[in-house]
Amino acid sequence: MSATPETTDTAETVETAVRVRPRRTRGAGLGLLAWLAGVLFFLPIAWMALTSFHSEEDAATNPPSFGAALTLDGYREFFGTGGGASPWPSLINSTVASLTSTLCVLILALPAAYALSIRPVRKWTDVLFFFLSTKMLPVVAGLLPIYLFAKNTDLLDNIWLLVVLYTSMNLPIAVWMMQSFLSEVPVAIIEAARVDGARLPTVLTRVVAPIALPGIAATALICFIFSWNELLFARVLTGVVAETAPVFLTGFITSQGLFLAKVCAASLVISLPVLAAGFAAQDKLVQGLSLGAVK
């Protein structure tokens, strides 16, 4: 007895439904796992924010007191309203060092990545590996030579020394990232611009940069975060004039007394520029980091 068209269609529908149901279940499980991971990553920040609004006595209790009274004493201590040092010079130093070094990195990394991707040089993979190998050197291994150089050239406690250091530290990873981003730029568009008489600076600024803007934004954000969070060089090479925000934060940690609420308040305030930059550029960051993922 042969199957009717209606029976065949019903069987195909049932088979499709059986095939789709596990996919939906798998997708729901992955979504739940992603939410769980997001909550786990957010809990330390939420804990830090809650602790920053407690008094030092309540912040130091064990187990923690969730229902303790809220206060702004930690933020008053951080902003120096109680007679302490003002954080604004340190925040301004961190902003200048991070933004200036990030801008210098982008200016230097864009033509280098262009040469290694769109107009590749001989053995360009060896060049990229050399760039990345410079990040394998422990930072502390170069601390003493840099300190002696800064001392002999009167560059200690100078914010522009940090700008040069942050630029050199972030340049290798920026070239590595932007090389993969620029390799996605269609070569035909660049050749058309060159046929129209565009020179290299025009090609980079008006053709390559707009197309690779998500990748450039992702690279800039990562370089800014690395520069803003850097502590070791800033701690050793600066004093009062060029003190950065992370160095200012360490001043709240003492061997005597309670300081947990003040440290949490200072950490939250110092983290806000990075969080704000990441939130503002999150769409560009996702687009940039996903470039080159699928060939």
Secondary structure, 3 states (H helix, E strand, C coil): CCCCHHHHHHHHHHHHHHHHHHHHHHHHHHHHHHHHHHHHHHHHHHHHHHHHCCCHHHHCCCCCCCCCCCCCHHHHHHCCCCCCCCCHHHHHHHHHHHHHHHHHHHHHHHHHHHHHHCCCCCCHHHHHHHHHHHHHCCHHHHHHHHHHHHHHCCCCCCHHHHHHHHHHHHHHHHHHHHHHHHCCCCHHHHHHHHHCCCCHHHHHHHHHHHHCHHHHHHHHHHHHHHHHHCCHHHHHHCCCCCCCHHHHHHCCCCCCCCCHHHHHHHHHHHHHHHHHHHHHCHHHHHHHHHCCCCC
